[in-house]
Amino acid sequence: MSRRKTEQQLKLQLQYAEARKAYTPPKREEGESGKQRKSQKVRYDVMSRPTAEPLFYTIHAASNSITFFAEGALTELGLAVAAADGSPPRGFKPAKIHATKSTDEGTVKHAKDSGRPYMSYRPSGGQGSYSAPICSTEGVIGVVTKVKAITEAKKGSIGPYGRIWFTPEFYVIVD
């Protein structure tokens, strides 16, 4: 059984719905572009390769994420400077390490379209999430070791509600 909503709750829901209906996103001005992310090409060692011989791809990695996880050192993430390697096949996803930062105290923010209040623990001013490719010549065991080392090193800088996680490589087998 559900309980009946009060008149005040219904009025508040109506207010949010009307605000959502009246909201129009701001128009982007001519020549203005969104936030430009700086990325660099890196050499990625494929861990789940179909043959025993080494396989390398050239992929893009966000520069600020590499700086966050490894202080700019590509070798800590198992990457190298891009060479004349090929590009990955369609659907290939490299193994990645992700992180989100948080603050101790949340701030009350309001949704742009409806005006509904919510708590945000995202740090104000600056980037709040990072993701960078990670690989190892030792395979999965080497990547797990690197992820654990990075997690221990960055534990203090992500905040109380921040987290670090890992997504494995997805290699597409093409006939």
KEKE-3310 file (N, C-alpha, C; in steps of 0.2 Angstrom, whole numbers, plus 5000, padded with zeros to 4 digits):
npx = (5004:5002:5005:4995:4999:5002:4994:5004:5015:5011:5010:5023:5029:5022:5027:5041:5039:5034:5044:5054:5048:5048:5061:5075:5089:5105:5110:5124:5136:5141:5156:5161:5167:5166:5172:5189:5198:5214:5224:5235:5244:5248:5257:5250:5251:5244:5235:5227:5230:5228:5238:5255:5265:5270:5258:5254:5245:5241:5234:5223:5226:5221:5230:5229:5224:5234:5244:5238:5237:5250:5260:5263:5272:5273:5277:5274:5261:5262:5263:5269:5278:5270:5272:5275:5263:5248:5231:5218:5206:5188:5178:5187:5192:5203:5211:5207:5210:5201:5195:5187:5185:5181:5174:5174:5163:5147:5139:5124:5115:5106:5096:5097:5087:5074:5075:5076:5083:5099:5112:5129:5145:5156:5172:5174:5178:5189:5194:5185:5184:5194:5201:5212:5222:5229:5242:5251:5266:5267:5254:5238:5240:5251:5245:5235:5243:5249:5237:5234:5245:5244:5231:5234:5243:5236:5226:5224:5222:5209:5198:5185:5173:5177:5183:5192:5193:5194:5193:5192:5202:5194:5194:5191:5187:5190:5184)
npy = (4994:5011:5028:5042:5057:5073:5089:5099:5092:5088:5101:5105:5095:5099:5111:5108:5101:5111:5120:5112:5110:5123:5126:5130:5125:5134:5142:5138:5149:5156:5149:5146:5133:5118:5112:5109:5095:5090:5078:5064:5054:5037:5022:5007:4991:4976:4965:4954:4947:4938:4930:4924:4933:4950:4963:4979:4995:5011:5023:5036:5046:5054:5069:5075:5065:5055:5063:5064:5050:5045:5055:5060:5051:5039:5026:5021:5017:5007:5011:5019:5030:5035:5025:5020:5012:5002:5006:5002:4989:4991:4993:4989:4990:4998:4992:5001:5013:5021:5036:5045:5061:5068:5079:5083:5090:5092:5101:5111:5110:5115:5107:5111:5111:5108:5114:5107:5103:5096:5086:5089:5081:5084:5091:5109:5119:5114:5098:5083:5069:5056:5046:5033:5024:5008:4996:4980:4971:4959:4954:4951:4949:4958:4970:4971:4972:4985:4993:4991:4997:5010:5014:5013:5024:5035:5036:5045:5057:5057:5060:5058:5052:5048:5037:5023:5013:4999:4995:4980:4975:4975:4965:4963:4950:4947:4940)
npz = (5000:4997:5002:5002:4994:5000:4999:4998:4994:4981:4975:4975:4967:4955:4953:4951:4939:4930:4930:4923:4911:4906:4905:4894:4886:4887:4872:4861:4856:4840:4834:4846:4856:4865:4881:4879:4879:4883:4875:4872:4861:4864:4866:4867:4875:4870:4880:4880:4868:4852:4847:4852:4849:4853:4853:4848:4850:4844:4854:4861:4876:4890:4895:4908:4916:4915:4922:4934:4939:4937:4939:4926:4921:4909:4909:4922:4920:4911:4898:4883:4873:4858:4844:4827:4827:4823:4823:4835:4832:4828:4841:4851:4868:4879:4894:4908:4921:4933:4942:4955:4963:4979:4991:5009:5014:5008:4996:4993:4978:4964:4952:4934:4925:4932:4945:4957:4972:4977:4984:4982:4981:4974:4970:4970:4957:4946:4940:4943:4940:4933:4920:4914:4902:4906:4906:4905:4903:4909:4909:4916:4929:4932:4929:4939:4950:4947:4948:4961:4968:4963:4968:4982:4983:4979:4988:4998:4991:4985:4993:5005:4999:4987:4974:4967:4953:4942:4925:4914:4900:4883:4870:4853:4843:4827:4812)
capx = (5000:5006:5001:4993:5003:4999:4993:5010:5020:5009:5011:5030:5030:5020:5032:5047:5037:5033:5051:5057:5045:5050:5069:5078:5097:5108:5113:5131:5137:5145:5163:5162:5167:5165:5179:5194:5202:5221:5226:5241:5244:5252:5258:5247:5253:5238:5236:5223:5231:5226:5244:5260:5269:5268:5254:5254:5241:5242:5228:5223:5225:5220:5236:5228:5223:5241:5247:5235:5239:5257:5264:5266:5276:5269:5279:5270:5254:5263:5262:5275:5277:5267:5277:5271:5259:5242:5225:5214:5200:5182:5175:5192:5193:5209:5210:5207:5209:5196:5195:5183:5187:5176:5175:5172:5156:5143:5135:5117:5115:5099:5096:5096:5080:5069:5077:5076:5089:5102:5119:5135:5151:5161:5176:5172:5184:5194:5192:5183:5185:5199:5202:5218:5223:5234:5243:5257:5269:5266:5247:5233:5243:5255:5240:5232:5248:5249:5231:5234:5250:5241:5226:5237:5247:5231:5220:5223:5220:5203:5193:5181:5168:5180:5184:5196:5191:5197:5189:5197:5202:5189:5197:5186:5190:5187:5185)
capy = (5000:5017:5033:5048:5063:5079:5094:5103:5088:5088:5107:5105:5091:5103:5117:5106:5099:5117:5122:5107:5111:5130:5126:5129:5125:5140:5141:5139:5155:5154:5149:5144:5126:5115:5111:5105:5090:5088:5071:5063:5047:5033:5015:5002:4984:4973:4960:4948:4946:4932:4926:4924:4939:4956:4967:4986:4999:5018:5025:5042:5046:5061:5071:5077:5059:5052:5067:5062:5044:5043:5061:5061:5045:5034:5019:5018:5014:5002:5014:5021:5036:5032:5024:5019:5006:5003:5008:4996:4987:4994:4989:4987:4995:4996:4992:5008:5014:5027:5039:5051:5064:5071:5083:5081:5093:5092:5108:5110:5113:5114:5105:5117:5111:5108:5118:5102:5103:5089:5087:5087:5081:5085:5097:5114:5122:5109:5091:5078:5062:5054:5039:5033:5017:5005:4989:4977:4965:4953:4952:4953:4950:4964:4976:4971:4975:4992:4996:4991:5002:5017:5015:5015:5030:5040:5035:5052:5063:5057:5062:5052:5049:5047:5030:5021:5007:4997:4991:4976:4976:4971:4964:4960:4945:4948:4934)
capz = (5000:4996:5006:4998:4994:5003:4994:4998:4990:4974:4973:4974:4961:4949:4952:4947:4932:4926:4928:4918:4905:4904:4904:4888:4888:4883:4865:4860:4852:4834:4835:4853:4857:4872:4885:4875:4883:4880:4875:4868:4858:4868:4864:4872:4874:4871:4885:4877:4861:4849:4846:4857:4848:4855:4849:4851:4846:4846:4857:4865:4883:4893:4898:4915:4919:4916:4927:4941:4941:4937:4939:4920:4919:4905:4911:4928:4918:4906:4892:4880:4868:4852:4838:4821:4827:4820:4827:4837:4828:4830:4847:4856:4873:4883:4901:4911:4929:4934:4949:4956:4969:4982:4997:5015:5015:5002:4995:4990:4972:4961:4945:4930:4922:4937:4951:4962:4976:4978:4988:4978:4985:4969:4972:4966:4954:4945:4938:4948:4938:4929:4918:4909:4900:4909:4903:4908:4899:4913:4908:4921:4936:4932:4929:4946:4954:4946:4950:4969:4970:4962:4973:4989:4982:4978:4993:5002:4987:4982:4997:5009:4995:4981:4973:4961:4951:4936:4920:4910:4892:4879:4864:4849:4839:4820:4807)
cpx = (5004:5002:5000:4997:4999:4998:5000:5015:5018:5010:5019:5032:5028:5025:5038:5045:5037:5040:5055:5054:5047:5057:5071:5086:5100:5111:5120:5132:5142:5152:5165:5162:5167:5172:5183:5198:5209:5222:5232:5241:5250:5252:5255:5249:5246:5239:5233:5224:5230:5232:5249:5264:5266:5263:5253:5249:5243:5235:5228:5222:5225:5227:5235:5227:5230:5245:5245:5237:5246:5262:5267:5270:5272:5271:5276:5264:5255:5263:5269:5273:5275:5273:5272:5267:5252:5237:5221:5208:5194:5180:5180:5192:5198:5207:5211:5207:5206:5197:5190:5185:5181:5178:5172:5164:5153:5140:5129:5117:5108:5100:5094:5089:5074:5069:5077:5083:5092:5109:5124:5141:5157:5165:5174:5179:5189:5190:5190:5183:5191:5199:5208:5219:5229:5235:5250:5260:5268:5258:5243:5236:5247:5250:5237:5237:5249:5243:5231:5239:5247:5236:5229:5240:5242:5225:5219:5221:5213:5197:5189:5176:5171:5181:5188:5194:5194:5192:5194:5197:5197:5192:5192:5190:5186:5188:5187)
cpy = (5006:5023:5038:5054:5069:5084:5098:5099:5088:5095:5108:5101:5095:5108:5114:5104:5105:5120:5118:5109:5118:5130:5125:5130:5131:5138:5142:5144:5152:5154:5146:5136:5124:5115:5107:5101:5089:5081:5070:5056:5043:5026:5011:4995:4980:4966:4953:4947:4939:4927:4928:4930:4945:4960:4974:4990:5006:5021:5032:5041:5053:5063:5072:5070:5055:5056:5065:5055:5042:5049:5062:5055:5040:5027:5016:5015:5009:5005:5017:5027:5032:5031:5023:5012:5007:5005:5002:4995:4990:4989:4988:4992:4993:4995:4999:5008:5021:5029:5045:5054:5067:5076:5081:5083:5094:5099:5107:5113:5112:5112:5111:5117:5111:5112:5113:5102:5096:5091:5085:5087:5082:5091:5103:5117:5117:5102:5087:5071:5061:5047:5039:5025:5014:4998:4987:4972:4959:4950:4955:4954:4956:4971:4977:4974:4982:4996:4997:4997:5009:5019:5017:5022:5036:5040:5042:5057:5063:5059:5056:5049:5047:5039:5029:5014:5005:4993:4987:4978:4972:4971:4960:4956:4945:4942:4937)
cpz = (5000:5000:5001:4999:4997:4998:4993:4993:4983:4971:4971:4968:4955:4948:4949:4940:4927:4925:4923:4911:4902:4902:4897:4889:4884:4877:4865:4855:4846:4836:4842:4853:4864:4875:4881:4880:4879:4880:4871:4866:4862:4865:4869:4870:4875:4875:4882:4870:4858:4848:4852:4856:4851:4850:4852:4846:4849:4848:4860:4872:4885:4897:4906:4919:4920:4921:4934:4943:4942:4937:4932:4917:4915:4907:4917:4926:4913:4899:4889:4875:4861:4847:4832:4821:4824:4825:4829:4832:4831:4836:4852:4861:4877:4890:4904:4919:4929:4941:4949:4962:4972:4988:5003:5016:5009:5002:4991:4984:4969:4954:4940:4927:4927:4943:4957:4966:4977:4981:4983:4982:4980:4971:4967:4963:4952:4942:4943:4946:4933:4926:4913:4908:4904:4907:4906:4903:4903:4913:4914:4927:4937:4932:4936:4951:4954:4949:4958:4971:4969:4967:4980:4989:4982:4983:4997:4998:4984:4986:5000:5004:4988:4980:4967:4959:4944:4931:4915:4903:4889:4872:4859:4844:4832:4816:4801)
residu = (MET:SER:ARG:ARG:LYS:THR:GLU:GLN:GLN:LEU:LYS:LEU:GLN:LEU:GLN:TYR:ALA:GLU:ALA:ARG:LYS:ALA:TYR:THR:PRO:PRO:LYS:ARG:GLU:GLU:GLY:GLU:SER:GLY:LYS:GLN:ARG:LYS:SER:GLN:LYS:VAL:ARG:TYR:ASP:VAL:MET:SER:ARG:PRO:THR:ALA:GLU:PRO:LEU:PHE:TYR:THR:ILE:HIS:ALA:ALA:SER:ASN:SER:ILE:THR:PHE:PHE:ALA:GLU:GLY:ALA:LEU:THR:GLU:LEU:GLY:LEU:ALA:VAL:ALA:ALA:ALA:ASP:GLY:SER:PRO:PRO:ARG:GLY:PHE:LYS:PRO:ALA:LYS:ILE:HIS:ALA:THR:LYS:SER:THR:ASP:GLU:GLY:THR:VAL:LYS:HIS:ALA:LYS:ASP:SER:GLY:ARG:PRO:TYR:MET:SER:TYR:ARG:PRO:SER:GLY:GLY:GLN:GLY:SER:TYR:SER:ALA:PRO:ILE:CYS:SER:THR:GLU:GLY:VAL:ILE:GLY:VAL:VAL:THR:LYS:VAL:LYS:ALA:ILE:THR:GLU:ALA:LYS:LYS:GLY:SER:ILE:GLY:PRO:TYR:GLY:ARG:ILE:TRP:PHE:THR:PRO:GLU:PHE:TYR:VAL:ILE:VAL:ASP)
# end
